[in-house]
Amino acid sequence: MDMYTNLRKGEKGAWISIGAYVFLSAIKLFFGFSGSSEALKADGLNNLTDILASIAVLVGLRISQKPPDENHHYGHLRAETIASLLASFIMAAVGLQVLANAIRSIFEPVAETPSLFTAWIALFSAIVMYVVYRYNLKLSQEIKSSAVRAAAYDNRSDALVSIGAGIGIMGAVFGAPILDVLTAFIIGLIIIKTALDIFKESVMTLTDGFDEDEVETLSVLVRRVPGVISLRDFKGRNHGNVMFIDLTVSVAPKLNVIESHWITEEIERKIQKVKPHCVILVHIEPDFSSPISRQDD
């Protein structure tokens, strides 16, 4: 299964998330208003942002499938990252709105105590989102997609938010109304925290940031390739789910073209074994200072 087939299959997970969020946000907002629960309304608004975020991921996955052209030599794989960046702004805006509503409710408390059935709606929602989380996590492992894996973790956080909302509502029903408002406030913070995490990851990718742990792990693989005397330079960047790596390695100066080419192929094979969606460019340089080179003289 090639990279573009994986992207198309990843759309299925995005569609399932969208369907679940549309259904859950509708029932949460309806019962949140009818049952006078700030926490359930906040959770419903959280799911509205998740709809927008999932649509952004879906659009990004679709655009990412466009092959390279004369203006995009590396393809359109970063479209998914740009969509995630836009989604983070949407989520942050809604999170701030939830916080504002919660603060307003503290200073202007409502007379109604939330209905008990709103707690059961929240717990039902948690079960649904946990099922979606398990599906998307399995899908991400099958197609090796970081985007779908991130969506799965978002599904899991939504399940935890719904559990928290249910607990807060029950506390309010049984004599502590402030718990409902405090839970809504915490949900607002969780929305903003999730938005910041997505923002940081998107900016990291768009500015060609690269994980230092990945550099160390892959550098060890390169140095272990027979014929490689030293790894002189390592550069990496990510385009969506594809990793681009530029390497400069030194070898014995008396190797012929075929022998040097074998080393580059072996480097590519070892890296692609652990990173299947990886484009590797290896630059070979002679090393005249190593003991191996001096022994050949």
N, C-alpha and C positions, 0 to 999 in steps of 0.2 A: 504494500500500500504506500503510494508516494505522498509527498507533502501536500499536494493540492487535494488529493482524495481525503486526507485527514482533515483538512480545513472544511471540506463539504460535509463530512460526517460530524464535525464539531458543531455545525449549525443546528443539528437535531437537539443537542443539549441546550442551546440558547433558546430554541422554540419551546422546549418543555419548561424552562425557567420562566419565560414570558407568560405562558399559559397559567402556570401556578400562581405567579404574582398578580395577574389580572383577576383571577378568581378570589384569591385571598385578600387583596386590597379592597375589593368591592364589598366582601362580607364584613371585613374589619371596620371599614368606614361606616357602613350602614348600621351595624350593631354598636359601634363605638358611639355614634351620635344618639341612637335610640336608647342605648343603655347608659349614657352619661359617663363614659370611660375615657379620660384623657390618654391613658396608657394605650388602650386599644386603637384610638384614633391616631396616635403617634406611630404605632406599629403599622397601621394601614398606610400612612404617608411614607413610611420607610419602604414599604413594598412598592409604592408608586415610583419612587426613585429607582428601585431595582428593575422595574419595567423599562424605564428609560435607559438604564445602564445595560440591560440585556439586549435591547434594540440596538444600542450603539455597538456592542460586541458583535451582534449579528451582521450589521452593516459592514463593520470592519472585516469580519471573516469573509463576507462576500467580495469586497473590494480586494482583499489580500489574494484572492484566487486569480486575479488578472495576471497574465504572464508578463515577463519583461518586455518593454518596448523601447523605441528610440529615445524617449525622455526618462525612462526609469530602467536603467540597466540592471539593477538589482531586484527588479520586480516591485510590487506594491504591498509588500509584507508589513510595512509600518502603518498602514491604514488602521489596522486593529489597535495599535498603540495610541494613535491619535484619537480614535473613538473612545478609548478608555479614559484618556485625559479629559475629553469633553464631559464624559459621564461623571467624573469626579467633581467637576464644578457644579453639575446639577445636584448631585447628592449633598454637597456641602451647603448649597442654598436651602434645600429642604431641611437639612439638619438644623440650620440656624433658625428656620421658621418654627420647628418643633420646640427648640429651646425657648424661643420668645413666647410661644403659647403656654409653655409650662410655667415660666416665670410669671406671666400675667395671671395664671390660675392660682399661683401662691398668694398674690396680693389681692386677687379678686376671686376668692373661692366660690364654687358653685354650691348650691344647697343640696343637690341630688347626690346620693351615694351611688356609685356604679352598680349595675345589676350583676348578679352572680353569673348569669349566662354569658356575659362578656368574657369572663375568665375561661369558661369552657371553649369559647370561640378561639381564644388565644392559644390554649393548649392543643386544640385540634389543628390549628395552623402550624404549630411547632412540629407535630407529627408529619404533616404533609411536606413541610420543607426538609425534614430529615430524610424522607424517602427520596425527594429530588436530589438532595446532597449525595446520598449513596449512589444514585444513578449517574450523576455527572462525575463523581469521583472515579467510578469504574470506567466510564467512557474516557476520561482524561488519561487514565493509565493504559487503556487499550490503544489510543491513537497518539499517545505521547504529546498531549497538547497542554502547554502552560496556561493558555487562555481559559480553556474549559476547566482546568484544575482550579484556577483563581475563582471562576464562577461557582464551582462546587464549594469552596471555602466561604464564599459569600452566602451561599444557601445555608451552610452550617451556622454562620453567625446570625442569620435571620431566624433560624430555629431557636437559637439561644435567646435572642431578643424576645421572641414570642413567649418562651417559658418565663422570662423575667416579667413580661407584661402580665401574664396570668397570675404569677405570685403577687405582684403589686396590687392587682385588682382584688384578689382574695383578701389581702390585708386591709384594703379599704372597706370592703364589704363587712368585715368582722371588727370594725371599730376604729380603724386608722385611715381616714380618707386621704391624709397627706401622702400616704404611700403610693396612691394612684398617680398623683402629680409628680412625685419624686421619680417614679419609674419612667414617666414620660420624659423627664429631664435627662435621665440616664440614657434612654433610647436615643435622644437627640445627640448626646455625646458620642454614642456608638456610631451613629450615622456619619458624624463629622470625622471620627477616627478612621472609619473605613474609607471615606473620601480622601483623607490625607495619605493613607497607605497606597491607594490606587494612583494618586497624583505623584507621589515620590517614585513609585516603580515606573510609571510612564515617562517621567522626566529623565530618570536614569537611563532608560532605553533610548529615548530620543536624542540625548546628548552623548550617545556612544559610551555610556558607562559600562563597566564589565566587572563581574563578581571576582574579587581577589582569590576566593577559594577555588573557583573554576580555573583561574590562571595557574595556581599551584598544582592542582590535580592533573591538568592536561600537560603542564610542563614536565612533570615526572614521567608521563607516558612517552613524551617525545625524547627525553634524555635516555630512555631505556631502549630505544630503537638501535639495533646493531649498525655501526657505521657512523652514528652521530657522535662527534667529539664534544660539541657544546651547543647549547641553545643561546644564541646571541640576542635574539629579539622576539618578543611575543606581543601581538596586538589582537584584540578581540572586540567584537561588537555584535549586537543582536538586531535583526530585522524580523519583528514578529516572533515566530517560533523557530526561525533559522538563525544559526550562529555562523558568523564569518570570522575566520581566524587567519592572520598573516604571520608567518614564521620565518625567521632567518636562522639557519643551522650551519655549523661548520663541519666539514668532513676532510678526510685525507686528500691532499692536493693531487695525488696521482691516480685517483679514481677516474674511470672513463665515464662517458655519458650514460651508458646503460646501468652501471653500478650506482651512479648518483640518482638516476631516475628510480631505481628500485628502492632506495632509501626514502625518497619522497612518497612513493606509493605505500610503503610500510607505515610511515607516519600517518598518512591519510586513513589507512585501514584501522590502525589502533585507535585514533580519535573517533572515527565514525562508528566504531564498535560500541562506544559509550555515549556518543552524541550522534545519532543517526542523521538528524537534519543539520548537517554542518558542512559549510563550504570552506575548504582549506587551500591556502596558497603558500607553498614552501619555496623559499629562496635559499639556494645552496651557495656557500662560500668556502674557499679552501682555507685550511688552518695550517700555516707553516711553522707554528710555534709549538705544536704538541709533540710529545715523545713519539707518537705513532708516525708522524710526518718525518721526523729526524731519522727514525729507524729505516725508512724507505730510501733515504739518500745514500 
